[in-house]
Structure formats: C-alpha cells, structure tokens
C-alpha cells in the first residue's frame, strides 16, 4: 500500500485510456448523418457549432433540440437510428483500450488507489464504457453530458473528487491535454500530468510519455509526501 497522502488518480478518457482516431470519429459522424437522412456536409457545421449543447445534455434531447433549432425534418424514428449508428461505430473504440491501460488501472487498484475518469462526451458514452474492459477498475465516472459542465471548468474535476471522497491534494490528474484540461485540473487544485503523445500540446508541468509511467509517478509522489 502507498502512503495515504496519495489516494486517487483521475484520468481523461479519450486518447488517454481509450483511443479515438479521427477516422473513427468521422466515420461515426457520417453514418449518424446518413441515418438521419442528411448529407454529412449539411450536418457538419451545425454539429460542430453546437458541441457544447451536445456534450452537456442528453443526446436524444439534443438531437430533438437541433432539429428544431436548425429546421431539420428528421423523425423520432430517424433520431433513434442515428443514435444507434453512432453508438455502434463510436463504441468500437472501447474494444481495444490504449496500450497498457488495463494493466495500469489494475496495478493502481492493487496499490489501493481510487480511480476516476473525467470526460467531455455525449451521453451515450456511459453505455459504451460500462461494457468495456476498463470499467471494472473505475470508481467514478464524471461525464460532461451528465453533469452539464465541460472541461476545463474546475467544477467537473471537483465533482469527481467529491464522488471519490478525496481532496485535491490526495489526487493527481492525467490526460493528453486536449480541451485545455490540464489547466482546468490545476485550477481545481490537482497536480496535472500530461500524457505526451506528440500531438502538439504544450505543458510546462510534469509529463510522461507512456501510461505505465504513472505508476512510478504515483509512487514518487507518495514518497515525497
């Protein structure tokens, strides 16, 4: 067991624990549009412009809202088909987690560490992650669509900490740095660590190059505390 000062690790989801390639995202989007009987090009701009609404609300309700807001004519049946098409493709990202993710989560649990995940995502992601191989190791899911807050707002990290029953000094945050998430974690009082994937994210704080490095980092912090 570790020194009790280190009790939790909060992870980003996409491209930290679960890969989400641009090609897969595009494929999921295109098939969703086709299921809604729209040319993907027609849907692209309103979909992009309303990301905040989509990722801070229920996806089914969002699609009904988008239909009314932008004057689309899809039916409820088409909305259900669109959601299923998206889930089938988008959900395939969970079939093979990021390299070493399952082992890292397992080792952290063996060390007595509580694990949280904070993600900017649509509401269908809970079902996707619930049947994945990483879910048995996760104690708390803080999903923007359910909480109504997106990273980098500090409140979403604070929500995760409350649900974990931990204080900021007892946790660290790990992510690939998108959505300015590391700064948000820092503002919430967490030590933020970049999982550097050579994606152009600049971070002046601590960085690791592979997910398994977090085990040594947790042990180092435990000793220093």
C-alpha positions in Angstrom: 0.0 0.0 0.0 1.1 3.6 -0.7 1.5 6.4 1.7 -2.1 7.5 2.4 -1.5 11.0 1.1 -1.9 9.7 -2.4 -5.3 8.1 -2.7 -6.7 8.8 -6.2 -5.9 9.2 -9.8 -8.3 10.9 -12.2 -7.9 10.2 -15.8 -9.0 11.8 -19.1 -10.9 9.2 -21.2 -10.3 9.8 -25.0 -6.7 9.1 -26.2 -5.6 8.6 -22.6 -7.4 5.4 -21.6 -9.3 4.8 -24.9 -8.1 5.6 -28.4 -10.3 7.7 -30.6 -8.8 8.2 -34.0 -10.0 11.0 -36.2 -11.0 8.5 -38.9 -13.3 6.6 -36.5 -14.9 9.9 -35.3 -15.5 10.9 -38.9 -17.0 7.6 -39.7 -19.3 7.7 -36.7 -20.4 11.2 -37.7 -21.0 10.3 -41.3 -23.1 7.3 -40.5 -25.1 9.3 -38.0 -25.9 11.9 -40.6 -26.8 9.2 -43.2 -29.1 7.6 -40.7 -30.8 11.0 -40.2 -31.2 11.1 -44.0 -28.8 14.1 -44.3 -25.7 14.7 -46.3 -22.9 14.7 -43.8 -21.7 18.0 -45.3 -25.1 19.6 -44.4 -24.9 18.4 -40.8 -21.2 19.2 -40.2 -21.4 22.9 -39.5 -24.4 22.8 -37.0 -22.9 19.7 -35.4 -19.6 21.4 -34.8 -21.2 24.7 -33.7 -23.3 23.0 -31.0 -20.7 20.8 -29.4 -21.3 22.4 -26.0 -25.0 21.7 -26.2 -24.4 18.1 -27.3 -21.8 17.3 -24.6 -23.7 18.9 -21.7 -27.1 17.3 -22.3 -28.8 14.0 -23.1 -28.0 13.1 -26.7 -31.6 12.2 -27.6 -32.9 15.5 -26.3 -30.0 17.3 -28.0 -31.0 15.9 -31.4 -34.6 16.9 -30.9 -33.3 20.4 -30.0 -31.0 20.6 -33.0 -33.8 19.5 -35.3 -36.0 22.4 -34.1 -33.1 24.9 -33.9 -31.8 24.3 -37.4 -35.0 23.4 -39.2 -34.3 19.8 -39.9 -37.1 17.4 -40.7 -35.9 14.1 -39.3 -38.4 12.0 -37.4 -38.1 10.4 -33.9 -37.5 7.1 -35.6 -34.6 8.5 -37.5 -33.2 10.1 -34.4 -33.2 6.7 -32.7 -31.5 5.1 -35.8 -28.9 7.9 -35.8 -28.1 7.3 -32.2 -27.7 3.6 -32.8 -25.4 4.1 -35.8 -23.2 6.5 -33.8 -23.1 4.1 -30.8 -22.2 1.1 -32.9 -19.2 2.8 -34.5 -18.1 5.2 -31.8 -18.4 2.4 -29.2 -15.9 0.2 -31.1 -13.2 2.5 -29.7 -13.6 0.6 -26.4 -12.8 -2.8 -27.9 -9.0 -2.2 -27.5 -8.1 0.4 -24.8 -4.9 2.4 -25.0 -1.7 0.3 -24.7 -1.2 -0.7 -21.1 -4.4 0.9 -19.8 -6.0 -2.1 -18.3 -2.7 -3.2 -16.6 -2.1 0.3 -15.2 -5.6 0.5 -13.8 -5.2 -2.9 -12.3 -1.9 -2.0 -10.6 -3.3 1.2 -9.3 -6.2 -0.6 -7.7 -3.8 -3.1 -6.2 -2.0 -0.2 -4.6 -5.2 0.9 -3.0 -5.7 3.9 -5.4 -9.2 5.1 -6.2 -9.8 5.8 -9.9 -11.9 8.5 -11.5 -12.5 9.4 -15.2 -13.4 12.9 -16.3 -14.6 13.2 -19.9 -16.1 15.7 -22.3 -18.5 13.4 -24.1 -22.1 12.8 -25.2 -24.5 10.9 -23.0 -24.2 7.6 -24.9 -20.7 7.2 -23.7 -21.7 5.8 -20.4 -23.2 2.7 -22.1 -20.1 2.4 -24.2 -17.7 2.5 -21.3 -19.9 0.3 -19.0 -19.3 -2.8 -21.0 -15.6 -2.1 -21.6 -12.6 -3.9 -20.0 -11.6 -0.7 -18.1 -14.9 -0.2 -16.3 -14.3 -2.8 -13.5 -11.4 -0.6 -12.3 -13.2 2.8 -12.3 -14.8 4.1 -9.2 -16.3 7.3 -10.5 -17.3 8.5 -14.0 -17.7 12.3 -14.3 -19.2 12.7 -17.8 -19.9 16.2 -19.1 -23.2 15.2 -20.6 -24.5 14.0 -17.3 -23.1 16.8 -15.1 -23.7 19.7 -17.5 -20.2 21.0 -17.2 -17.2 20.5 -19.6 -13.5 20.6 -19.1 -11.6 22.8 -18.4 -14.2 24.1 -15.9 -12.8 23.3 -12.5 -16.2 22.2 -11.2 -16.2 18.9 -13.2 -12.9 17.9 -11.6 -14.2 18.9 -8.1 -17.3 16.8 -8.8 -15.1 13.8 -9.5 -13.1 14.4 -6.3 -16.3 14.7 -4.2 -17.6 11.4 -5.6 -14.3 9.8 -4.9 -14.4 11.2 -1.3 -11.0 12.8 -1.8 -9.3 16.2 -1.5 -7.3 17.7 -4.3 -4.0 17.2 -2.5 -4.8 13.4 -2.4 -5.3 13.1 -6.2 -3.5 13.7 -9.5 -4.9 14.2 -12.9 -3.6 12.6 -16.1 -4.6 13.5 -19.7 -3.4 14.1 -23.2 -4.0 17.8 -22.8 -6.9 18.4 -25.2 -9.6 21.0 -24.3 -7.1 22.8 -22.0 -7.9 20.0 -19.5 -4.6 20.2 -17.6 -5.0 23.9 -16.8 -8.5 23.2 -15.6 -7.3 20.4 -13.4 -4.7 22.7 -12.0 -7.2 25.3 -11.2 -9.2 22.7 -9.3 -6.2 22.2 -7.1 -4.9 19.0 -8.7 -1.4 18.2 -9.8 -1.9 17.8 -13.6 0.3 15.4 -15.6 0.5 15.4 -19.4 0.4 12.1 -21.2 2.6 13.4 -24.1 1.5 11.8 -27.3 3.4 14.2 -29.6 0.1 15.9 -30.5 1.4 19.4 -30.2 0.1 20.1 -26.7 2.4 22.4 -24.7 2.6 21.9 -20.9 5.1 23.4 -18.5 4.3 20.9 -15.8 5.0 17.2 -15.3 4.8 15.0 -18.4 5.0 11.3 -19.0 5.5 9.5 -22.4 3.6 6.3 -21.7 0.7 5.4 -19.5 2.6 2.9 -17.4 4.9 5.8 -16.2 2.0 6.9 -14.0 2.7 4.0 -11.6 6.2 5.3 -10.8 4.9 8.9 -10.6 2.2 7.9 -8.1 4.9 6.1 -6.0 7.2 9.1 -6.3 4.5 11.4 -5.0 3.7 9.1 -2.2 7.3 9.0 -1.0 7.6 12.8 -1.4 4.5 13.3 0.7 
